[in-house]
Amino acid sequence: MSRMHKSRRGSSGSKRPLLEKNPDWVQQSPAEVMDLVAKLAGEDMSMAKIGLVLRDQYAIPDVRLATGKSMKQIFAAKGLTTELPEDLASLMKKAVELNNHLKNNRRDLHNRHGLQLMESKIRRLVKYYKAEGLLPSNWKYSLATAALQVE
């Protein structure tokens, strides 16, 4: 691959503008934004989905600028935390779905390798969350437990 192609590969999509304060056109108060986040979380939306809904339907470009808190801090303040961190739970869900696919398609070597890479990423995240104290030290990952915890 030539140098020209390598440099282009990493720049896909647009970049979010650097904002240091909440835009003037945002009409909601910080309390209203936190209530919206709690309401949307009650509808079983992920943090990423909540961010998209706030941006597209309520014209709130950034929760942190609007409230002074991250979405994770708002979840903790409202008592909406889950037993597993969201990124770990979504990776486990993908791994379970990919494993089900591989049961029906045994010769799909490309996705088998993808499952190995995904499980490696899960193990690294588990190690990090154990060190941070977000997971108990005796918690172990396996596809069987992942299938039970994610669904």
C-alpha positions as CSV (number, residue, x, y, z in Angstrom):
1,M,0.0,0.0,0.0
2,S,1.5,3.4,-0.9
3,R,2.0,6.2,1.5
4,M,-0.8,8.2,0.0
5,H,-3.4,5.6,0.7
6,K,-2.3,5.0,4.3
7,S,-2.8,8.6,5.3
8,R,-6.3,8.7,3.8
9,R,-7.4,5.5,5.5
10,G,-7.6,7.0,9.0
11,S,-9.7,10.1,8.2
12,S,-13.2,8.9,7.6
13,G,-16.3,10.9,8.5
14,S,-16.4,14.4,9.9
15,K,-14.9,15.8,13.1
16,R,-16.9,17.4,15.8
17,P,-16.2,21.1,16.2
18,L,-14.2,22.0,19.3
19,L,-16.7,23.8,21.7
20,E,-15.7,25.1,25.1
21,K,-19.2,26.3,26.2
22,N,-22.8,25.3,25.6
23,P,-24.1,27.0,22.4
24,D,-26.5,29.9,22.9
25,W,-29.3,28.2,20.9
26,V,-29.6,25.3,23.4
27,Q,-32.8,26.2,25.2
28,Q,-32.9,23.4,27.9
29,S,-31.5,24.0,31.4
30,P,-29.0,21.5,32.8
31,A,-31.7,20.0,35.0
32,E,-34.0,19.5,32.0
33,V,-31.2,17.8,30.1
34,M,-30.4,15.5,33.0
35,D,-34.1,14.6,33.3
36,L,-34.2,13.8,29.5
37,V,-31.2,11.6,29.9
38,A,-32.9,9.7,32.8
39,K,-36.1,9.4,30.8
40,L,-34.4,8.0,27.8
41,A,-32.3,5.6,29.9
42,G,-35.5,4.3,31.4
43,E,-36.5,3.3,27.8
44,D,-33.5,1.0,27.7
45,M,-31.4,3.1,25.4
46,S,-27.7,3.0,25.4
47,M,-25.6,6.0,26.2
48,A,-24.6,6.3,22.5
49,K,-28.2,6.1,21.4
50,I,-29.2,8.7,24.0
51,G,-26.6,11.1,22.7
52,L,-27.9,10.7,19.2
53,V,-31.5,11.3,20.2
54,L,-30.5,14.4,22.2
55,R,-28.6,15.7,19.2
56,D,-31.2,14.9,16.5
57,Q,-34.5,15.5,18.3
58,Y,-33.7,17.9,21.1
59,A,-30.9,20.0,19.5
60,I,-28.5,19.3,22.4
61,P,-25.1,18.8,20.8
62,D,-23.1,17.7,23.9
63,V,-24.4,16.5,27.2
64,R,-21.2,17.5,29.0
65,L,-21.4,21.1,27.8
66,A,-25.1,21.3,28.6
67,T,-24.9,19.9,32.1
68,G,-21.3,20.0,33.2
69,K,-21.4,16.3,33.8
70,S,-20.7,13.3,31.6
71,M,-23.6,10.9,30.8
72,K,-21.9,8.3,33.0
73,Q,-22.0,10.7,36.0
74,I,-25.7,11.5,35.3
75,F,-26.5,7.8,35.2
76,A,-24.7,7.3,38.6
77,A,-26.5,10.3,40.1
78,K,-29.9,9.1,39.1
79,G,-29.1,5.5,40.2
80,L,-29.3,4.0,36.7
81,T,-26.0,2.1,36.7
82,T,-25.9,-1.4,35.3
83,E,-24.0,-4.4,36.6
84,L,-21.8,-4.5,33.5
85,P,-20.1,-1.5,31.9
86,E,-21.9,-0.6,28.6
87,D,-18.9,-1.2,26.3
88,L,-18.2,-4.6,27.8
89,A,-21.9,-5.6,27.6
90,S,-22.1,-4.7,23.9
91,L,-19.0,-6.6,23.1
92,M,-20.3,-9.6,24.9
93,K,-23.6,-9.4,23.0
94,K,-21.7,-9.2,19.7
95,A,-19.6,-12.2,20.7
96,V,-22.7,-14.3,21.5
97,E,-24.3,-13.4,18.2
98,L,-21.2,-14.2,16.3
99,N,-20.9,-17.5,18.1
100,N,-24.4,-18.4,17.2
101,H,-23.6,-17.5,13.6
102,L,-20.5,-19.8,13.7
103,K,-22.6,-22.7,15.0
104,N,-24.6,-22.6,11.8
105,N,-21.6,-21.7,9.5
106,R,-18.7,-23.8,10.8
107,R,-16.4,-23.0,7.8
108,D,-16.6,-19.3,8.2
109,L,-12.9,-18.8,9.1
110,H,-12.9,-15.1,8.7
111,N,-15.6,-14.6,11.4
112,R,-14.0,-17.3,13.6
113,H,-10.9,-15.1,13.7
114,G,-13.1,-12.1,14.3
115,L,-14.6,-13.8,17.4
116,Q,-11.1,-14.6,18.7
117,L,-10.1,-10.9,18.3
118,M,-13.4,-9.8,20.0
119,E,-12.8,-12.2,22.9
120,S,-9.3,-10.9,23.3
121,K,-10.7,-7.4,23.5
122,I,-13.2,-8.5,26.1
123,R,-10.5,-10.1,28.2
124,R,-8.5,-6.8,28.1
125,L,-11.5,-4.8,29.1
126,V,-12.3,-7.2,32.0
127,K,-8.7,-6.9,33.2
128,Y,-9.0,-3.1,33.2
129,Y,-12.4,-3.0,34.9
130,K,-11.2,-5.4,37.6
131,A,-8.2,-3.1,38.2
132,E,-10.6,-0.1,38.4
133,G,-12.9,-1.9,40.8
134,L,-15.9,-1.9,38.5
135,L,-16.0,-5.7,38.3
136,P,-15.5,-8.1,41.2
137,S,-12.0,-9.7,41.2
138,N,-13.5,-13.2,40.8
139,W,-15.6,-12.3,37.7
140,K,-14.6,-14.5,34.7
141,Y,-15.7,-14.2,31.1
142,S,-16.9,-17.2,29.1
143,L,-19.4,-17.4,26.2
144,A,-21.8,-19.3,28.3
145,T,-21.9,-16.6,31.0
146,A,-22.0,-13.9,28.4
147,A,-25.1,-15.5,26.8
148,L,-26.8,-15.5,30.2
149,Q,-25.8,-11.9,31.3
150,V,-26.5,-10.1,28.0
151,E,-30.0,-11.4,27.4
